[in-house]
C-alpha cells in the first residue's frame, strides 16, 4: 500500500469513526480536505481554510459555497447521529457547546491522522 493510499484510508476511517456518513457529499469534501492537510503537513490550521476550499473546488468543479455547506452539514450530521463517545473524546468543549467550526473539526482530525502516520 502506497503512502497516498494509507493517507486516504486513514482519513476515511477517521471520518467514519466520528460518525460522518459516507453517502453525504460533505464526506468527500472533508476527506479531500484532510488528505490535503496531511500531505502538506499543515495540520494545525495556521493558514486558514480558504486554500482547502479552493483546491477542492478546482478538483471537483463545484462552488466553494457548496463545499463549505456540504462540510458543515456532514459535521452537523456526525454531531447529531455519530459516535458520542468518540466525539466527546475528540471535541470535549465543542460537544457541550455545539458543533465545531469546519476548520477546528478538520484540524483535530488531521492532527490525529498525522500522528498515526508519523
Secondary structure, 3 states (H helix, E strand, C coil): CCHHHHHHHHHHHHHHHHCCCCCCHHHHHHHHHHHHHHHHCCCCCCCCCHHHHHHHHHHHCCCHHHHHHHHHHHHHHHHHHCCHHHHHHHCHHHHHHCCCCHHHHHHHHHHHHHHHHC
